[in-house]
């Protein structure tokens, strides 16, 4: 994880897990010298807001939807055809 956080070009990093698990993990990363700016790139739980299901298929669709949102945010607006 530390290597990924310090890799240029990675716009964001998503983690599957609870917010409390991330809080513990985040504390460990801070103690290891990872900076706040790097940690700000982490999204957890990964996926789109509002999906409560823990089913693997629901998580997969939610993650795919979030990746699509991130990709589309990087692409200039396409003109209507």
OpenMM code with the backbone's topology and positions (N, CA, C; nanometers):
from openmm import Vec3, app, unit

residues = "UNK UNK UNK UNK UNK UNK UNK UNK UNK UNK UNK UNK UNK UNK UNK UNK UNK UNK UNK UNK UNK UNK UNK UNK UNK UNK UNK UNK UNK UNK UNK UNK UNK UNK UNK UNK UNK UNK UNK UNK UNK UNK UNK UNK UNK UNK UNK UNK UNK UNK UNK UNK UNK UNK UNK UNK UNK UNK UNK UNK UNK UNK UNK UNK UNK UNK UNK UNK UNK UNK UNK UNK UNK UNK UNK UNK UNK UNK UNK UNK UNK".split()
positions = [
    Vec3(0.0822, -0.1190, 0.0000),
    Vec3(0.0000, 0.0000, 0.0000),
    Vec3(0.0866, 0.1255, 0.0000),
    Vec3(0.1917, 0.1274, 0.0823),
    Vec3(0.2773, 0.2462, 0.0867),
    Vec3(0.3364, 0.2763, -0.0499),
    Vec3(0.3786, 0.1718, -0.1206),
    Vec3(0.4360, 0.1918, -0.2541),
    Vec3(0.3316, 0.2496, -0.3491),
    Vec3(0.2094, 0.2018, -0.3423),
    Vec3(0.1023, 0.2521, -0.4289),
    Vec3(0.0724, 0.3989, -0.3987),
    Vec3(0.0731, 0.4331, -0.2722),
    Vec3(0.0445, 0.5709, -0.2334),
    Vec3(0.1508, 0.6676, -0.2842),
    Vec3(0.2709, 0.6179, -0.3017),
    Vec3(0.3804, 0.7040, -0.3470),
    Vec3(0.4055, 0.6936, -0.4964),
    Vec3(0.3223, 0.6185, -0.5684),
    Vec3(0.3381, 0.6011, -0.7123),
    Vec3(0.2727, 0.7161, -0.7870),
    Vec3(0.3527, 0.7951, -0.8608),
    Vec3(0.2922, 0.9037, -0.9385),
    Vec3(0.1994, 0.8477, -1.0465),
    Vec3(0.0968, 0.9200, -1.0784),
    Vec3(0.0071, 0.8784, -1.1851),
    Vec3(-0.1143, 0.8013, -1.1385),
    Vec3(-0.1145, 0.7517, -1.0164),
    Vec3(-0.2336, 0.6851, -0.9639),
    Vec3(-0.3236, 0.7936, -0.9065),
    Vec3(-0.4349, 0.8194, -0.9736),
    Vec3(-0.5233, 0.9266, -0.9310),
    Vec3(-0.5931, 0.8995, -0.8008),
    Vec3(-0.6296, 0.7748, -0.7794),
    Vec3(-0.6959, 0.7396, -0.6549),
    Vec3(-0.6747, 0.5917, -0.6282),
    Vec3(-0.6980, 0.5549, -0.5043),
    Vec3(-0.6846, 0.4164, -0.4618),
    Vec3(-0.8105, 0.3828, -0.3839),
    Vec3(-0.8747, 0.2740, -0.4178),
    Vec3(-0.9960, 0.2334, -0.3484),
    Vec3(-0.9722, 0.1074, -0.2677),
    Vec3(-1.0297, 0.1036, -0.1493),
    Vec3(-1.0167, -0.0116, -0.0614),
    Vec3(-1.1543, -0.0640, -0.0232),
    Vec3(-1.1650, -0.1951, -0.0207),
    Vec3(-1.2856, -0.2580, 0.0329),
    Vec3(-1.2645, -0.2691, 0.1830),
    Vec3(-1.3588, -0.2239, 0.2590),
    Vec3(-1.3468, -0.2324, 0.4042),
    Vec3(-1.4285, -0.1241, 0.4706),
    Vec3(-1.4446, -0.1388, 0.5996),
    Vec3(-1.5245, -0.0435, 0.6754),
    Vec3(-1.4452, 0.0836, 0.7040),
    Vec3(-1.5175, 0.1858, 0.7422),
    Vec3(-1.4515, 0.3115, 0.7795),
    Vec3(-1.3652, 0.2934, 0.9048),
    Vec3(-1.4106, 0.2101, 0.9983),
    Vec3(-1.3317, 0.1880, 1.1201),
    Vec3(-1.2030, 0.1114, 1.0887),
    Vec3(-1.2106, 0.0172, 0.9980),
    Vec3(-1.0904, -0.0557, 0.9565),
    Vec3(-0.9927, 0.0407, 0.8893),
    Vec3(-1.0453, 0.1313, 0.8052),
    Vec3(-0.9605, 0.2297, 0.7390),
    Vec3(-0.8955, 0.3222, 0.8419),
    Vec3(-0.9674, 0.3602, 0.9469),
    Vec3(-0.9115, 0.4479, 1.0498),
    Vec3(-0.7896, 0.3827, 1.1157),
    Vec3(-0.7990, 0.2546, 1.1444),
    Vec3(-0.6850, 0.1837, 1.2041),
    Vec3(-0.5689, 0.1753, 1.1051),
    Vec3(-0.5997, 0.1394, 0.9815),
    Vec3(-0.4980, 0.1263, 0.8776),
    Vec3(-0.4316, 0.2614, 0.8512),
    Vec3(-0.5113, 0.3661, 0.8487),
    Vec3(-0.4611, 0.5016, 0.8246),
    Vec3(-0.3629, 0.5432, 0.9336),
    Vec3(-0.3959, 0.5135, 1.0583),
    Vec3(-0.3061, 0.5450, 1.1698),
    Vec3(-0.1721, 0.4749, 1.1541),
    Vec3(-0.1761, 0.3497, 1.1111),
    Vec3(-0.0524, 0.2741, 1.0905),
    Vec3(0.0308, 0.3353, 0.9777),
    Vec3(-0.0366, 0.3778, 0.8701),
    Vec3(0.0355, 0.4398, 0.7582),
    Vec3(0.0967, 0.5735, 0.7988),
    Vec3(0.0242, 0.6535, 0.8750),
    Vec3(0.0781, 0.7800, 0.9243),
    Vec3(0.2019, 0.7555, 1.0103),
    Vec3(0.1941, 0.6554, 1.0971),
    Vec3(0.3075, 0.6217, 1.1834),
    Vec3(0.4279, 0.5746, 1.1017),
    Vec3(0.4015, 0.5164, 0.9850),
    Vec3(0.5086, 0.4678, 0.8973),
    Vec3(0.5651, 0.5788, 0.8085),
    Vec3(0.5100, 0.7002, 0.8208),
    Vec3(0.5646, 0.8123, 0.7462),
    Vec3(0.4916, 0.8499, 0.6190),
    Vec3(0.3764, 0.7896, 0.5938),
    Vec3(0.2969, 0.8261, 0.4768),
    Vec3(0.2275, 0.9589, 0.5072),
    Vec3(0.2313, 1.0519, 0.4126),
    Vec3(0.1760, 1.1845, 0.4340),
    Vec3(0.0262, 1.1940, 0.4118),
    Vec3(-0.0324, 1.2992, 0.4687),
    Vec3(-0.1759, 1.3251, 0.4549),
    Vec3(-0.2170, 1.3402, 0.3084),
    Vec3(-0.1336, 1.4063, 0.2286),
    Vec3(-0.1661, 1.4260, 0.0865),
    Vec3(-0.1812, 1.2924, 0.0142),
    Vec3(-0.0948, 1.1972, 0.0459),
    Vec3(-0.1054, 1.0642, -0.0149),
    Vec3(-0.2298, 0.9916, 0.0344),
    Vec3(-0.2568, 1.0016, 0.1642),
    Vec3(-0.3727, 0.9319, 0.2209),
    Vec3(-0.5046, 0.9886, 0.1697),
    Vec3(-0.5052, 1.1140, 0.1310),
    Vec3(-0.6275, 1.1764, 0.0796),
    Vec3(-0.6721, 1.1127, -0.0520),
    Vec3(-0.5843, 1.0406, -0.1196),
    Vec3(-0.6193, 0.9753, -0.2459),
    Vec3(-0.6934, 0.8435, -0.2254),
    Vec3(-0.7047, 0.7971, -0.1019),
    Vec3(-0.7689, 0.6686, -0.0728),
    Vec3(-0.9189, 0.6871, -0.0533),
    Vec3(-0.9968, 0.6063, -0.1237),
    Vec3(-1.1427, 0.6043, -0.1084),
    Vec3(-1.1811, 0.4729, -0.0427),
    Vec3(-1.2510, 0.4825, 0.0675),
    Vec3(-1.2977, 0.3622, 0.1340),
    Vec3(-1.4251, 0.3929, 0.2113),
    Vec3(-1.5208, 0.3094, 0.2074),
    Vec3(-1.5255, 0.1888, 0.1240),
    Vec3(-1.5367, 0.2258, -0.0238),
    Vec3(-1.4769, 0.1441, -0.1069),
    Vec3(-1.4753, 0.1695, -0.2508),
    Vec3(-1.6157, 0.1512, -0.3067),
    Vec3(-1.6418, 0.2175, -0.4155),
    Vec3(-1.7716, 0.2058, -0.4821),
    Vec3(-1.8496, 0.3355, -0.4720),
    Vec3(-1.9735, 0.3303, -0.5136),
    Vec3(-2.0574, 0.4491, -0.5096),
    Vec3(-2.1370, 0.4521, -0.3790),
    Vec3(-2.1742, 0.5707, -0.3395),
    Vec3(-2.2517, 0.5898, -0.2162),
    Vec3(-2.3893, 0.5250, -0.2274),
    Vec3(-2.4416, 0.4807, -0.1165),
    Vec3(-2.5783, 0.4322, -0.1102),
    Vec3(-2.5971, 0.2833, -0.1343),
    Vec3(-2.4934, 0.2120, -0.1705),
    Vec3(-2.5058, 0.0670, -0.1912),
    Vec3(-2.4746, -0.0008, -0.0575),
    Vec3(-2.5751, -0.0642, 0.0008),
    Vec3(-2.5572, -0.1261, 0.1326),
    Vec3(-2.5260, -0.2751, 0.1234),
    Vec3(-2.5551, -0.3354, 0.0116),
    Vec3(-2.5360, -0.4792, -0.0018),
    Vec3(-2.3892, -0.5170, 0.0136),
    Vec3(-2.3670, -0.6311, 0.0758),
    Vec3(-2.2321, -0.6871, 0.0903),
    Vec3(-2.2100, -0.8036, -0.0062),
    Vec3(-2.3073, -0.8259, -0.0932),
    Vec3(-2.2955, -0.9341, -0.1919),
    Vec3(-2.1839, -0.9011, -0.2912),
    Vec3(-2.1007, -0.9993, -0.3271),
    Vec3(-1.9906, -0.9747, -0.4203),
    Vec3(-2.0338, -0.9093, -0.5518),
    Vec3(-2.1460, -0.9507, -0.6072),
    Vec3(-2.1916, -0.8922, -0.7342),
    Vec3(-2.2283, -0.7450, -0.7176),
    Vec3(-2.2919, -0.7113, -0.6074),
    Vec3(-2.3288, -0.5711, -0.5828),
    Vec3(-2.2042, -0.4854, -0.5625),
    Vec3(-2.1061, -0.5379, -0.4901),
    Vec3(-1.9804, -0.4655, -0.4705),
    Vec3(-1.9113, -0.4451, -0.6046),
    Vec3(-1.9083, -0.5489, -0.6878),
    Vec3(-1.8431, -0.5394, -0.8190),
    Vec3(-1.9087, -0.4331, -0.9064),
    Vec3(-2.0410, -0.4297, -0.9099),
    Vec3(-2.1124, -0.3305, -0.9910),
    Vec3(-2.0881, -0.1903, -0.9354),
    Vec3(-2.0888, -0.1764, -0.8052),
    Vec3(-2.0644, -0.0469, -0.7425),
    Vec3(-1.9238, 0.0036, -0.7728),
    Vec3(-1.8263, -0.0843, -0.7655),
    Vec3(-1.6879, -0.0466, -0.7956),
    Vec3(-1.6742, -0.0082, -0.9423),
    Vec3(-1.7349, -0.0871, -1.0309),
    Vec3(-1.7295, -0.0553, -1.1741),
    Vec3(-1.7936, 0.0799, -1.2025),
    Vec3(-1.9050, 0.1084, -1.1370),
    Vec3(-1.9716, 0.2379, -1.1562),
    Vec3(-1.8823, 0.3524, -1.1088),
    Vec3(-1.8140, 0.3335, -0.9968),
    Vec3(-1.7250, 0.4390, -0.9455),
    Vec3(-1.6056, 0.4598, -1.0388),
    Vec3(-1.5502, 0.3529, -1.0910),
    Vec3(-1.4393, 0.3654, -1.1860),
    Vec3(-1.4857, 0.4419, -1.3097),
    Vec3(-1.6055, 0.4121, -1.3578),
    Vec3(-1.6604, 0.4842, -1.4722),
    Vec3(-1.6758, 0.6329, -1.4401),
    Vec3(-1.7238, 0.6658, -1.3207),
    Vec3(-1.7349, 0.8064, -1.2803),
    Vec3(-1.5986, 0.8754, -1.2827),
    Vec3(-1.4972, 0.8088, -1.2315),
    Vec3(-1.3630, 0.8673, -1.2286),
    Vec3(-1.3061, 0.8860, -1.3682),
    Vec3(-1.3281, 0.7872, -1.4557),
    Vec3(-1.2800, 0.7971, -1.5938),
    Vec3(-1.3503, 0.9109, -1.6661),
    Vec3(-1.4813, 0.9179, -1.6522),
    Vec3(-1.5568, 1.0224, -1.7209),
    Vec3(-1.5214, 1.1615, -1.6689),
    Vec3(-1.4828, 1.1723, -1.5443),
    Vec3(-1.4433, 1.3016, -1.4889),
    Vec3(-1.3131, 1.3508, -1.5518),
    Vec3(-1.2338, 1.2595, -1.6065),
    Vec3(-1.1063, 1.2954, -1.6682),
    Vec3(-1.1179, 1.3263, -1.8166),
    Vec3(-1.2304, 1.2886, -1.8782),
    Vec3(-1.2505, 1.3074, -2.0215),
    Vec3(-1.3264, 1.4380, -2.0458),
    Vec3(-1.2779, 1.5226, -2.1376),
    Vec3(-1.3514, 1.6451, -2.1674),
    Vec3(-1.4931, 1.6134, -2.2146),
    Vec3(-1.5839, 1.7028, -2.1872),
    Vec3(-1.7246, 1.6862, -2.2247),
    Vec3(-1.7353, 1.6611, -2.3762),
    Vec3(-1.8056, 1.5576, -2.4135),
    Vec3(-1.8263, 1.5254, -2.5547),
    Vec3(-1.9451, 1.6066, -2.6073),
    Vec3(-1.9328, 1.6584, -2.7255),
    Vec3(-2.0445, 1.7316, -2.7846),
    Vec3(-2.1538, 1.6340, -2.8275),
    Vec3(-2.2771, 1.6758, -2.8221),
    Vec3(-2.3896, 1.5915, -2.8624),
    Vec3(-2.3791, 1.5577, -3.0099),
    Vec3(-2.4180, 1.4380, -3.0454),
    Vec3(-2.4093, 1.3939, -3.1848),
    Vec3(-2.5424, 1.4021, -3.2515),
] * unit.nanometer
topology = app.Topology()
chain = topology.addChain("A")
for resn in residues:
    res = topology.addResidue(resn, chain)
    for name in ("N", "CA", "C"):
        topology.addAtom(name, app.Element.getBySymbol(name[0]), res)
